[in-house]
Amino acid sequence: MALELFQFQQDAASQMADRYIKYSDEPLSFGRGAKRREVPFYQALSSITGSGKTAILAQAVSEIVAMSEVPPVILWLSKGKVVVQQSYANLAEGGKYDHLLTDVAVRLLSEYNPEDVADSSEALLYFATVGTFNQKDKEESKLRIYALDTDAIESTRWEALKTRETADGTRRPLVVVYDEAQNLSDQQTTLLLEQQPSVFLLASATLQFPARFDTEVIQQLRTQADYQDEDLITSVKSSTVVSSGLVKGMISLDGLNAPMQETVSELLADMEDAEAAARAERLSFRPKAIYVCNTNILADDAGQTDDPKQPFDQRQAPPILIWRYLTEQCGVPADEVAVYADLKTDRDFPLPPDFVLFTGGESDYDDFMAGDYRHIIFNRTLQEGWDDPSVYFAYVDKTMESSIQITQVVGRVLRQPGATHYESDRLNTAHFYVRVDRNDTFAQVVEDVRKGLGGDAPEVRILTSPPGSELPVSLDAKESRSVPRTAIDNGPTVEPVSKVLAKVHDYSQDTVNTRGVGRRRTVQQAIGAGEAKDSEWVDFEQSNRVNARWVFRREVARRYRPSLSIMETDSQKFDAKVGVGSTAYASLTDYAAEAVDEYLRHAVVKQLKPKPYEIGSTLVRRGSMETFKNALHEGYDDLRPFELRFARALDETGLPWARNRSQTGYKIQLVSLGQTVWFFPDFLVWSGDRVLCVDTKGNHLVESDARRKLLSIQPHKDVSTTVEVKFVTEGTFKANGTPDGKEGFSVWALGSDRSLRTQEFEDLAAVAKSFKEDK
């Protein structure tokens, strides 16, 4: 099933493509004389684990292909074989992202053939691991990329890739995509630069690259073109990824200075609660757990190794101890447990028949995946690329100076099943149970977890419980309460958008306005001279033309992707070909922007009838929790000062209410430009037949048209409960919306002319009381 891009993914991809196309008009050069070459453009993708980097990179490649004068060759690399296999499966024909790569043939680098490159009708994308070409002595290499194959190629594939000529002798541009680019080395950089690529698209959590890449690529862009970090990095806000539902919104990090059995017991108890929550919400998956430990080194004695020449029940290797505890003491079926590690064995002392062991790494990865195990025991070398969103729980043994890196584990647990946040907090939370022998070890674990999120990600709430402190508890709702869900109603937008589409000019017979203009640097070299001299840059008519439909829909998608569904571009005029950078191209983007503006102007937020949002359980730490009488839960923690003051006032009204978690709770879709597409009110209040969505975050919430739409959610004729949004801010305001300096509080609403109005109150008690009286 093809997966549609989220808005933030579209935005990131288009930014990467636009930056390269702009750079390609006038690329920089590096070196002297015969060694002078163009500096490849570099763009890093910085985004939290689980944000869909493959989809973003694929869309960026697709847009680069569409706007390139000559269809490029794309070399898609990663260190791990499994990662490459997964990316290939997703992007090849029939994969979930294959629709992103139109007019691009997807193959393995082992299938490289100059005859395919000579046919310039489409771009060619080749997948490979860096191990395919990463050897210092290429002439002695036995790797297939360097092997001579006289039936299909006259020179080695690596040398042929350098040439990549079309039938008319034109050299195709090379786009290098490197997933998990923190593995990039100086040696790999040297080999890749030999290919003279036009652009590097690098996805990495660390953005730390080897010296040669920094010297010959990054520093050249910085010094010659004055590029800054923001020019070289496409960043995705972690809050946008979290609110999209792709990743879990919380991390519960429990430190335990206790035996393995006690630590695992805590995990299993919480896992049972999560299973119950999944059943209650009728979800199709069952939560899974991973166990990370040393393999053959004794758990409580780092100086000794386990001896495989002894009966199984006497062995002390951590994976065996965990397996035995799960199966013998906790009743976990053995066929649900797998050990994926290089566990030492002896033929005279075999493992039990039901002990499932995978020691082959990449070679038996397919068999491991086929088993769909619910408890996976592994060490640091669990196959890179294994990401199962249903993994919610992780036991990590950090005792006895364990070298296990927590950063390698975070990504295994962070992805969210179904890209959907659920009513129960426990089903939106990644749970870690870290066995430590010192408190300072746990403090380092907390810091490492933050690093494992790919940098600063404050939107992911981290609940930390150092050894000896209380663990978070899950509080069920005292009573059943629900909120009608909402959606965007496209109906009112169809007519105004159609009027814009009707104005789009038919460029199919236009040979003037469709001509794109680019810049090119020619090279002049005197006969017998050793050095070439660069001429001045000159304008030229670009031969690359794109479909008018592609131009229009791309501009719509990058502005507000949800509006694509009503953009009827089937008419013949959208078949016209226009040059990149032409007057026609600019006109099409202008009309696309106008069409999106009309969509946003007329779209409305309306209530839905089916399946209301049910208030689920919430995770709290009792030690920092404030209790309330009328809240749906016993209490809440982590309330900001203004939120806490408002919550106390609200509780005194006697109205039932609940605190709503940002990023994972009840949400309303915004009708506005930008990466942020969801609104999460701070509080939900039930007053008669209304549910009030109250937000107390600040004045910035009411300064856009999108917020006005939130204040006028349309009811559903078959739903008795209505949803109303209220903004509560500190201070009072003038008619034009500017503060007037008076003390007090304001509640925002829409006037009869749909302009914002405020109702002033002396204190929060009066504000809260108005919700009860305002019928």
N, C-alpha and C positions, 0 to 999 in steps of 0.2 A: 504494500500500500504506500503510495507516494505521500510524503509528509510535506506540508506547507511550511514555509519559513515564518518565524516570528519577526515582528517589526525590527527588533534590535539586530537580528541576524542579517536582514536585508540592508539595514543602515550600515553595518560594519562592512559587509561585502562591497557595497557600492562605493564606500569611502576608499577602500583599498584599490578598487579598480580605477576610480577617477584619479587618484593620486599617481598611479602608474602611467595612465594614458597621458596625463599632463606632463609628466617627466619625460616620456618617450618622444615628445615633440622636440626636446632639446636636451638629450642626455649629456652627462659629464664624461670626461675622459681622464685617464690615469696612465702615467708612465711616459717614456720618451722614445722617439724614433720608431723603429719597427716593433717595439714592444708596447707601443701605445695602444690602449684599448678603452672601450667604453666602460664606465662604471655602472654596474647593474643597480637598478633601483631596489631598495629594501623596504619592506613593510612587515612589521611584527604585529601579530594578533595577540592581544593581552586580554584574557577572559577567564573567568572562574571555571574550575573543573565541571564538566557536565553541561556546558553552554552550547554544545553543538558545533565545535570548531570545524568538523568535516563539512557540515552544511554551509558554513560561512565561507570557507576556502573554496568549495565547489562553486558557489554562486559568484564569488570574486573572479574565479577562473573563467566562468561562463561569460561574464561581462567583459573581461579583458579580450577574450576570443572575439566577441561580437564587434568590438570597436577597434580591433587590430587590422592594419592594412594587409598583412600576410598572416594566414592562420598559423598560430604558433605551435610549437611542440612543448608539451608540459611534462615535466619529470616530477612525479609525486613520490616523496621519500619518507621513510620512517625507519627507526632502528630495528623495531621488532617485526618479525614475520607475521605474527598474529594481527598486529595493528594494520599492516599492509593488506592482509587478507580481508579484514573487516571493511576497510575503506574501499577496497576493490569491489567487494560484494555489494556495498551500499551505492556505489556510483556506476557500476556496470549495468547493462541492460537488465531490467527487472528489479533493480535495487530500489530502496526507498528514496534515494536522492537522484535517480537517473534522469528525472525530468529537469533537473537543474542544468545538466550538461547537454543542451541541444547543440547539434552540429559538432560534437566532439566524440571521436572514437576512443573508447577506453580499452586499454590492453596492458599486458605485462611487459616489462622491459626486455624480457627474454624473447619476446615476439617482434622486436624491433627489426624493421626491414626498410632499406633506403627506397625501395619501389613505392612503399606506402607514403613516405615523406615526399617523394617526387610528385605525387598526386596532391595538388594544393587545394582540393575542394573542401577539406574539413580539417579542423585541428586534431591533433593526436595527443592523447594523454597516456603516459606509461607509468605503471606502478613498479616500485622496486624497494628493497631494503638497502640501507647504506652498505651492508655487507656485500652486496652484489658487486660493488666496484671499489670498496675501500681496502685496497692492499697497496703497500708501498712499491713492491716490485711487480709491476703489471705484466712485464714480459714473461715472468715465471709463474704468473698466477694461473691456477686451474679453474678460476671462476668463469662461469659461462659468458659473462659480459665481455671478457677479453678473448674468448676462444674463437679461432677462425672457423668460419662456416662457409666454405666456398660455394655451396649450393645457393645461398641466399644473399651473400654479402661479400664484397671484395676485400674489405679490411676488417679489422675488429669492430665490433658493435660500438665500442667506446669511441673509436676514431670516426666511425660513420656518424655517430651522434653529433660530433663536433661539426661535421659538414652540413648535415640536414638541409640539403638543397632541393628545391622544387625542380620541375622539368625544365624551366626556363633559366635555371642557375641562381635563382633568388634564395638567399639563406633565410630559413625560418627563424623567428625569434624563439628563445628558450625561456620558459617560465619554470623556475624551480620552486616547488611546494615542499616544505619540510615540516611534517607533523612531529611534535615532541622534539623541537629543535634545540633543547638544552643538551642534546646528545651530539650536536655539531662539533667537530674537532678541527684542528689546524690541517690535518691530513685530508679530511673530507673537503675542507674549504679549498685547498690547493687543487684537488681533482675537479671540483665543481667549477672553479674559476677558469680552468682549462677549456671548459665548454663555452665560455663567454656568454653566460646567460644574460637576458635582458632584465630579469626581475627575480628577486627572492621574496617569497611569501612564507614567513616563518611563524609557526604557532608554538609558543612556549610559555610556561608559567614563570620562568626565572628571568628570561631576557638577558642572559649572560652568555656571550659568545666568544669564541677563541680569538687570539691576538691577530691572526692574519685577516679574518673577516672584519674585525674592527678597523684595522689599518687600511685595507684596500676597498672597503665598501662603506662602512658607517662613517669613518672619519673623513673620507672624501666628500660624502654628502654634507657633512657638517661644515667643513672648511670652505669648499668650493661653492656651495649653494646655501649656506647658512641655515641648514635644516636643524630644527630643535627636536627634542624628544616627542613632542606632540605631533610633529610632522612625520615621524618614523614609526610611530606606534598607533595602531587602531585599538582603542580601549573600549571595552563593553562594561557598563556599570553592573556590578554584582546584584544590585537591588532589582534591576530589570530582569536578570536571569532567574532570581529567586521568585519574583512575582509571576513569572511565566509558568512556573510549576515544574521546570526542568530539573531543579535541584531541591533538596530538602532545606527547609527554612531554619532549622535549629540543629545544634549539635549538643548532645548531652555527654559530658566528659567526666567520668567517674574514676577517681584514683583510689585504689584499694591496696593497702599493705596487709595482704592476707594470702592464704594458700590459694593455689589455682582452683581447687574445688569450690571454695567459697565465692571466688570471683566469678567463675563460670555459672555457679548457681544463681547469682544475682542476674546475670545475663538471661538465663533461661526463664526466670520468673517474669522478667519484663517482656521477653519474647512471647511468652504465653499470653500476656495482656495485649500485645500488639496483634497477635492472631485473632483474639476475640474481637478487637476493634475492627479488623479487616472483615471478619464475618458479619459483624453488625452493619457495616456499610456495604455488604454484598460485593466485595471486591474479588477479582478473579485470581489473585496471587496470594501466596503465603510468605510471610517474611522469612528471610534467611540470615544466617550468621557466619562470620569468618573468625578464625582463631590464628593469630600470628605469633610464632614462637621460634626459638632456635630448633634445629633439627636433631643433631646428634650430640649436642652439648647438654649436660645435665642441667636441669632447670635451676637448682639451688646450689650448684657448684660449678662455676665457670671454668674451673681448672680440669675437669674430668669429662671424658666422653663416654657415651653409652656403648657397652659391649654387645654386639649383635649375636655373639656366640653364647647365648643363654636362653632359657625358656621365656616365652613371650610375657608371661605374667610377672617376670622378674626384671624386665627391662625398664629403664628409667628415662628413655628419650621423651622429651616433651610431647611430640605428636602422639606417641603411644599412650602416655598418661592421660591426655585429653580425650583420645578416642575411647579408652577404657572407661573413663568417668562418664562420658556421654552415653555410651551403650550399656554399661553394666550397672551404673548407679542411677542414671536419670531416665532410662527407658527410651532413649532415642534409637530408632531402628538403624541397624548398621548400614542398610542400603541407602540411607539418607546422608551418610558421612563419607567424605573423601579426604585423603591426605595427598597433597600435591607438593612433594618435596623429595629431596635426594636422601631418603632415609636408608641407612645402611642395613643390609639383611645378610643372612647366612643360610645356605641351602640345608644345613643340618638342623637349623632352628627356624622353620618357616613361619610366616605370619598366618594368622587364622584365615580360613577361606573367605570369610565375609569382610576382611580388612581390605578396603579399596585403596590402592596406592598408585599414584601416577608419578613416575620419575623421569619421564622422557622429555619434559619441557614442551617445546613446540611440536614434537613428533606425536605425542598422544593427546594434544590439546582438544582435538575434535571429539575423542572418546570421552574426555572429561566433560565437555560441554553437553554431550548427549545424555549424560547421567542426570543432569538437573538436580544436583545435590543441594541439600538445604543447610548442611554444616560442612564448611570447607576449612581444613587445617593446613596451613602452609607457612613457609618462612619468607624471607625477603624476596625470594625469586619467583613468587607467583607470576604466571605468565603476563607480561605487559600486554595490555589491550583487553584483559578480562574485566568487563564492567557489567554488572547485573544490578539494575535498579531496585530489585526486590531485596537486596542485602541491606538490612537495617542495623545489624548488631555486629560489633567487632570486639573480640578479646585480644589485647595486646600485652605480651609479657615483656616488661622493661626492667626486670630484676637482673641482678648479677652482671651489671655493665653490658647489658644486651645491646648489640649494634643495630637492632631493628629500627628503621627510620619511620616515624609516625607519618611523615609527609607522604610516604609511599602507600599508606593505608587509607588516608582521608578520601582520596578519589574513588576508592572501592565502595564507599558507603554513602557518598553524597548524592548520587543521582536519584531522582524521584520516579517511582513507577507510574506509568501512564501520563507523565508530564502534567499531573493534577494533584493539587493539595487537597487533603481530606479534612473532615470535620474534627477528627481526633488529633490532638497535638502529637501523640505518640507516632502516628503514621506520617508525620511531616518532619520527623526527627531522626538524625543519625546518632546512634547510641554507641559510645566507646567505653569499655571497661578495661582500664589500664592497671595492670599489676606492677607496683613499684616497691622498692625497698627503702626509698628516701623521699621526703617531701620535696626537696629541691629537684629531684628527677621529674616529679609531676609538674612542677612549674615550667621546666624546660619542655615537657610534652605539650603543655598549653600553648607555649610560644610556637612550637613546631606545627601544631594544628593550624594556627593562624597563617603560617607560611604555606602550609599544605593547601590552603584555600586559594593560593595563587596571589597573595598580597593582601591588601587591606579590603576586607569584605565585612563591614560592620552590619550589613543587613542580615547576615547569618548569625542568629542569636546563639551564643555559646554558654551553656549552663555548666559551670565547673564545680566539681565537688572533690577537693583535695582529700587525701587519706585522713580518716578520722572524722570527717564532717558529714553532715546529713546528705543523703542522696535526693534528687528531685523526685517528687511524687506526682502521680496523675490524679487529678480531681475530676470526678464525673459531675455533670450538671445535675442540680437538685431537682429539676423538672424539665419536661420536654418543651422546647421552644424552637421556633423556626422563623426564617426570613425568606420571603419570596425572592427568587433569583431575578436578575435583570439581563437585558441584552439590547443591542442597538437595532432599531427599526430602520431598515433601508427604504421602506416604502416612500416616504416623503422626498427622498433624494433622487428618485428615478427621473422625474420630469426635468428638474433644473440641470441635472448632469447631462441628460440627453440633449438639451439645448446647447450646451458647450460642445459636445461631440459633433453636433451638426455644423458648428462653425469651423471645424478643422478642415483645412484646405486639402484638396486632392493634388498631390505632387507627382502623380504617375506620369504626366506628360511634361513636367517642368524640368528643363535641363540647365537652368541658371541657378535657381535658389537651392537646388539639391547638391550643388558642388561644394564639397568640403575642402578646406585649405589647411595644409599643415606646413611644417618647416623641416628642411632636410639639409644636412651638411655633406657636401661633396668633397672627395679627396683627390688632389692633383699630385702626380708624381712624375718628375722628369725622367726620361729614359736614361738608365745608367746610374741614376742617383740612388743613394742608399736610404734616404729618408723621405717620407711623404709629408706634405704640408696640407693642413686643413684650410679649406676655403671658407668664405663667409657662409653663414646660414642663409638659405634662400627659401622663399615660399614655393609650394608646389601643390598641384591639385591631388588630393588624396584619392586613391582608388577604392578604399574601403567604404562600402556603403552598407547600411543596416536597414532593416525593415522598419517602416514608420510605426507599425504596431508595436514592435519591440521598444522603440524609443518612448512611445507614449506610455505603455504599460510599466516600463522600468521607472519612469519618473513618478507615476502614480504610486507604485510599490514603495519607493524610497521615501515618499512623503507620508502616506497612510495606507499600508498594505490591505487592511480589511475592506477598503472601498473598491478593490479590484473586482469584486464579485458583480458589481453593477455596471462596470465599464464595458459597454457593448462595442467591441472593435472588430466585428466580423465583416464590416462593409469593405468593398473592394479598394477604397481609397487608402486603407491602411496597409495594403500590399506594396505601396510605393517604396522605392529604395531611395534613401537620402544619405548624403555624405556626413560623416562625423564632423561636427564643427560648422556645418552649413547653416544658412539662414533658415532652411526648412527644419533642420534639427532643432534649432533654438525655438522656432515657432511651435513645434510639437511639444516641447517641454513646457512652454508657457501655457498652452492649452491644457496640458495634464495638470499643472499646478492650479489652474482655474477650476478644472473639474473637481479636484480634491477639495478646494475651498468651498465649492457649492455643496459637496457631499457633507462636509463638516458643518456647514451653516444650517442644513435642513435635516440632518439625522437627529433622531431623538432616542433617549433611553427609555425603555418600557419594561414593565414587569412581565415575567413569564408565569405560566400556570403550573407546569409539571415540576416535580421534585424540588421542593424548597430546600434551602440550606438549613440543616439541623445543627443546633449547637452541641458540640462534642466535648470531650474531656480536654483539660489543659494541664500542662506540666508546670509545676512551681516548686520553689524551695521554701519550705515552711518557715525557716529562720528569718527570711526577709519578706515574708508575705504579710500583707495587711488583710484582715478579715472584714467581711461586710455582711449585713443582715439580709439585704434584698437582692444581692447579686446572684446570678444563676450558679456560680461556683462559691465555694467556701471563702476564697480570697484570691488575691493576685499579687505577684511581685514585679519588680522592674518597672513600676509606674514612674514616669517623669514627674517632677514637682507639680506642674500645672495639671497634669492628668490626675494625680493623686488628690489634689484639692477638689477638682471637679467630681471625681468619683465619690468622695465623702459627701459632697452636697447632693449628688444624685441619689445616693443610698438613703438619705434622709427623706426623700419624697415618697418612699414606699413602692415606687414603680419597680417592676422586675427589669434587670439590666445585665449586660455582660460586657466584659472587656474583650475587644476584638484584636487579635494578633495582626500586626503589620506583616505583609508578605505571604502569610499562610491562612489568614482568616477569611471572613466574608468579604467579597470584593465586587466592585461595580466597574464596568469597562468605561474608560474615558473616551470622549470623542474629541481628540486633539492631536496635533502634531507632536512628534517627539518619541523617544524610546519608552517612556513611562506610559503604559496603557491601562493600568488598573488603579483604582482608588480604594484604599482600605480605611474605613472610618475607625476611629479609636474606640467608640462605644456603640452598643446596640441597646436601644431602650424600647420596651413594649408599653404603649399607652393606648388603652382601648383597642380599636381596630387598626392602629398604626404601629409600624416599627420605625423608630427614629434612628437614623445613622448619624451619630454626632461625632464631629471631628474637632479637636482642640489644638491642632499643631501650629497654627499661626496665620498671620494675615496673607501670606503668599498663596494660600489656598483659594482665595476668592478673586484673584486678579485676572482670570482668563475666561473666555467664553465657555470652555469645557466645564468649569465649575458651575456656571449658570445652568448648564444642562443637567447637572447633578441635582440642582435645586428644583427641577421640574420633571421628575420621573413620572412617566405616564402609567396610570393604574391599568390593571387587566379586568375586563368586565366580569370574568368568572372567578376572580380572586377577591375575597372580602377584605383581606388585609392590604393596606397600602404601605409603600416605602417612601419615607421622606428623609431628606438630607438636611442637617443643620450644621452650620459652622459657628463655633464659639471662639471668640478672640478676646484678648485683653485690650482694654482701652475703648474709646468711642471714636466715631469717625464723622467727617463732614459728608455732605451730599455727593461730592465727587470721589469719595472713597479714601481720602487722605486723613490721617489721624488728626484729631483736634486737640490733643493734649490732655483731655479730661480723664480722670480715673473712672474705673468701672469696667463693664464687660459688654460685648455686643453679640447678638445673634443675627446672622445674615439670612435674608430671604429675598425673593423676587417681587418687585412691584408689579402693578397692572401693566406697565409698559415694558416689562421684562428686564428692567434695570435693577441692579443690586440695591437693596435697602437694608438698614440695620435697625434693630430694636435694642435700646440701651437699658442696662440693668446696673444697680449699685453693687451687687455682690453675686457670687456664684449660686448661693442658695435661691435667689430670685430667678436666676437663669434656669436652674433645674426645676423649680416650681412651675415655670411657664410651660414646660413640656407636659406637665400633668394637666394644666388648665387649658392649654391651647388645643381646642377640639376642632 
